[in-house]
Amino acid sequence: MRSTETPPTVAEVVAELERRYPPAWAQEWDRVGLVLGEPEAQVRRALCVVDVVPETVAEAVDVGADLMVAHHPLMLRGVSSVAPTTYKGRIVHQLIKADIALYVAHTNADVAEPGVSDALAARFGLTGLRPLHPPAGNEPAYGAGRGIGRIGELPEPMTLAELTRHASVVLPATVWGVRAAGDPQRAVRTLAVSGGSGDSFLAAATAAGVDAYLTADLRHHPTSEHLATGGPALLDAAHWATERPWLDDLAVVLREALGVETLVSDLETDPWTVHAAPPAADDKEPDREG
């Protein structure tokens, strides 16, 4: 906790975040760090978000935030213009006009310890945590329990069906919900989790010998082939829901280390807005003859 009553500057907040989530830990394709904002501007109030979208920007303006800290990059892919007639340009203009700085911690927060997947693992009460996919020895993030995803043990074994229902309760609610692939009665004691898109780590989950793996954005063919070759059961949650838990930990960092009043956005930015489950057999509409 800062001993001074003077609010920290943007530069001081950035320094603290980059001490915990060094930009060098990010993947080469990623775009993290300070996106906009005057380094010497003071930060009295911050808003933590998963996505920088018009709705969360409006929320930042409404709550009087001086800084947005986001997980997903606004400028992940290059742009040739930030004109207000473009989607990203309009967001940039709105933030600048409102004197709101923007900082991004993405894959560098994914591999951190504690990081995104630690917060996700905590929702399930996992113990004995270890990385699902640790960095190679020559990578900057190597060591100290860091890496993508976490593996741990559930407090009590559950069937896959029970774990799926449990996941729908402990994760932030979304229209997408949680779906699972595998034998519903399969016993699950060891669980791997990875916040965000995690189907590139299916082989790592298999190699780790876990009973089930929870992540987001799983695709049909990789899932089918994974199960057919003896991989662990899979749980597929909404991308936003697997990363939203980390914002609470991030808010603690800003409050306790820097004394910044910090709010966490609960605006659901998952793009899927409608879900229709098939009706039970007895509830199906009768056939209509032409």
N, C-alpha and C positions, 0 to 999 in steps of 0.2 A: 504494500500500500504506500502511495506517495505521502510524504510527510508534510508537503506544502499544500496550502489551500488554493494555490493558483492552478487553474485547469491546465492539463498537458496540451502541448501543441500537436498538430497533425504529425510532425516529424517525430515527436516523442512516442506517440501511439504506434507509428510505423516501426520504430526501433524495437519496441516491446514485442509487437506481433512477429517481426522478423527474427527476433531472438528465439521465439518459440516455434515458428514455422519458417525457417530460412528459405528464401527463394531458390537457393541452389538445390533444394530437395525436390523442386517441381520437375515434372517431365519436360523434355526439350520442347515439345509442341505446345506447352501450356503458357498462359499469360497471366502472371500474378504480380502483386505489388500495388503501389499507388497508381491509380488510373487518373485521378484529377483531384485538385485541392491545393491550397497554399500551404506549404510546409510549416509556416509560422502561425497559421490560424489556430485559435484555441478550440479544444474539443470539450464541451460541457456535457453533451448528450450524443449517444451513438445508437444506431439501429442495426441489428444483425439480421441478415436475410440470406436465404439460399440463392434466390434469383434477383437480378436487377431488371425489373420489368416495370411498366408504367404504374401498376398498382402498388408495388413496394416503394417506388419513388414518391408517389403521392402520399403514402403513409409516412415516409421520412419527412416530407414537408409538413404534414399535419402535426407531427409530434415535435417539431422544432429540432430535428437532429442536425448536428454539425458534421456528422460522419456516418456513412453507410459502410459496414464491413460485410462483404458478400462472399459466398463460396464459389458460385459460378462466375467466370469472367464475362464481362460485358463485351470486351474486344478480343475474344478468342481468335477470331479470324480477321485478317487485315481489312481495313476499309480505306477508301480513297477520299472520303468526305464525311464530315460530321455536320453537314447542313441540317437544319431543323426539319427539312422535308423528308429526311430518312428516319427509320425507326430508331437506330442507335443514336443518331445525331440529335433527335428530339430529346432523348433521355439525357444526353450530355448537356444540352442547353438548359434543361430544367434543373439539373443538379447545380450547374454553375450559377444560374440566376438565384437559386436559393442558398448559395454559399455552403453547399454540402459536399464534402470530400468523399471520394470513393476508393476503397481499398479491397483487394481480392486476395484470398488465401484458398487455393484449390488443391491440386495434387500434393503440394507441400504440406497441407493440413491433413490430407488423406494418409500420408506415411508417418506423420508425427506420432509421438507417444508421450502423452495422450493426444489422440487426434479423432478424426471423424468416426472411425470404426470402433474406437474405445467407447465413445458415447452411445453408439448403436448396441454394442455388446452389453453395456450397462442396463439397457432397457430389458434385457433377458436375464440379468443377474448372472452372467457368465463369470466363471472363476478360472484361475490358472491360464490367463491370456498369453497368447504368443502370436506372432504375425502369421497370416496365411501365406503371404508372398514377400519374404524379406528381401531387401535390396542386395545386389551383388556386392562383393567386397570392394570393388573399385568405384562404387557409386557414392555420391556425397551423403546420402541419408543412411548409409550402412551403420548398423550397431544399435545398442541400447533399446532393443525391443521394437524398433521401428519397422515399418513395412506396410504394404497394402493388406487390409482385412485383419480380422482377429479370429482365433480359434479358442474355444473355451468349453467348460462343462456347464450344463444346465443345473440348477439347484436340485431338480428332480427329473427323472426320465419322463418323457411324454411320447405318445404316438405322434406320427406326422400330422394326423388330423387335429389332435389336441394342440400341437405346437402352432399350427396354422391359425386356429381360432385365437390362441394366446397372442400371436403376433399381431393380429388385427386389433387387439385390445391395447397392447403396450406401445405400438407405433402410432404416430400421429394419424388421425383419420383422413382417408381420402376416398373418393369415389371408386378408384381402382381397387382398393382393398388389398388383400393378400391371397395369392393362389399358390398351389403346391403341385409338384410332380413327383410321383412315386407311390409306393404302397401306403395307403392311408393308415394302416396298422403298424407300419414300421416303427420300431422303438428308436427314439432319438435321445442320446445322452450328450454326445459331443456335437457342437454346432459351430460352424464357421459363418462369419458375417462380413460383408463388405459394402460400405455405403456407396451408392451410385451404381453405374453400369459395371457389372462384375462377371459377365460371361467369359471374359478372357482369362479368368482364374478358375474355370471349371476343372482343369487338369490339376491345379494346385490343391483344390479341395479333395479330389480323388486321391492324390498322392499322400495327403495328410491323414487319410483314413477316417475322416469325420462321418458322422451319421447323416448330417444334413447341412446344407449351405443356403444361407439367405442373402439375397442381393436384389438388384433391380435390373429391368430392361432385358430379361432373358428372352432369347429367340427360339423359334420352333425347332429348327434343324439341329443347332448345337445342343439343345435340351434333350431332344429325342436320342441323339447319338450318345450323349453322356450317360443317360439312363440305360441304354441298350448295352453299353460296355461296362456296366457294373458300378457306375459312379454313385455318390450319395444322393439322397433325396434333395429336392430343390424347392425353395420358397422364393416367390417372386413378388416383391412389394413395389409400391410406387417409388420412383426415383427420389422425389421430394421428401417422402416419408422416411427414407433411410438416411438422409443427410440433415434433416431438421433437428434431430436430437443434439448434434454437435453445437448448435447455436447457443444452447444453454451453458455449455462449458466455456465457449468463447466469451459470453457475456460476463461470466465470473472473472475471467482474465482481465477484462477491461475495467470491471468494478474494483477488484481487489488490488491489482497491480498498479492501476493508474487513477483510480478514484473517479472514473467517468460514469455518469448515470447512463445505464445501458438498458435498452429495450430489445426484445426479441420479437420478430414478426411471425405471427401465426397465420398470415394470409396464405392459403393453400395455392401454390403456384404450379402444382401438377397440371398439365394441360388436359388431362382426361376428365371430362365433366359429366358423363352419363354412363351408367352401368346397368345392364339388364340381365339378371340371372334367368336361366330357363325355368319355366313353371314346373312344379311337381306333376307327376303323371296324372293324378286325380284332378289337377286344376287346369289341364290343357283344354283349349277351346275345342268344341266338337267339330268334326269334319263338316264342311259345307259342300253340298252337291250343287253343281251348276245347274 
